[in-house]
Amino acid sequence: EVTEKLEELKDENDELKSKNLALIDDIENLKLDKHRLKNELEKNEELHADELVGYQHLLAEEQNKKHQINMELLKTIEELTSKASEQQHLMSGIQENKELEVTCSFSDFGSENFTSCLNNQPRDNIKTLEIDLENELKKTSEYQINIQNKDAEIEHLNNLKKIQEVKIADYKHRIQLEWNKNTELELNLSKLENHIKELENKIEMFKAKELHQANDNLVEKLENDLVKVLDTNEMLDKELTRILDIKEETDQHLIEAYKKIAELETHKNQISLLLEQLESKNQMIEAFKHQLDNAESVIKDQQVRADEDKQLFELQLLDLQKKLKESKQKYQEIINDFEIMKNYVIKKEKRTEGIQLISEKNDNLELKLISAEKTAIEWQKKI
């Protein structure tokens, strides 16, 4: 048996070593996965850094473009304001010319061409300024559209930046999970290594005991333990067989008791039915007596019929008394059987604890029998 235990310990040691090798392979694979994920994260971080730099350059360029556009818009606005002031100045000149036209005559300027020239020149300047103003307004609207488009591009770049940040956070989370798995596997590996060392120490201890001590005492002790275990097992088997026999016998008695209870219930129902019939007969007699008291003339005419009914009733009463007597005899037989079963159950109650439940059921049965006995006595009193 010592050699068998040594073989079992060796097998367990070999199994643990194989598990240890499998765990080492898993750890190596996880380390490779970790290294791969780390490289991917570094690449993604580099790409993200490059993208951020590109985004920053794009943002700087867009801001410079926006600044230039704003400066151009300011210049355009200044030009428009200057042109507007010039236009206003021309309008004031036109007003002055109109006043001159009103105050001066043609003879003052020498000819009609002079006044027409003065009138046409400001109008041409006004049309030119209006055309320039419309062109500048179109340019301004185009500049605003470009600014809106650039803002949309900047917002798109910001969204891309956020997406890249989310991806980087996800990679970091995955790397942390892999790191936790590696840590857990390393702990399990260290535990298995310690367990293997303990098993190896136990094997060495058994080998040392086998070399330096006699195995006779151990073998004798194991044999004695085996004999004790076998004896205990045999004793338990016998006890179990005895308990099963008692249980089977008790089940049979319970079945018989349930049958007798069912018979008692049927007799009880029959007695209740007879009582109902007797009650109905009594009611009929009372009604008949009442009719006799109220109508003496009717009583004289039906005296013969009453006598016949009385005889019939007496015969039925005798029949009922006979049935009651038979029911009492059956009831007494059930009581005797119940007493026999009760004594048997009380004897068996000392052997096993399970008989207590049967005693409780017998108590319930006894209560039912007592109740049936009371009902029968009351019915007898009524008769």
LINURGI-V449942 format. One record per helix or strand. SS is the DSSP state (alpha for helix, beta for strand). FROM is the first residue (numbers start at 1). TO is the last residue. Records with the same first field share a line. If there is no record, write none. Layout:
BEGIN
SS = FROM-TO ; FROM-TO
END
This chain:
BEGIN
alpha = 2-103 ; 106-109 ; 112-212 ; 216-294 ; 296-301 ; 303-349 ; 355-382
END
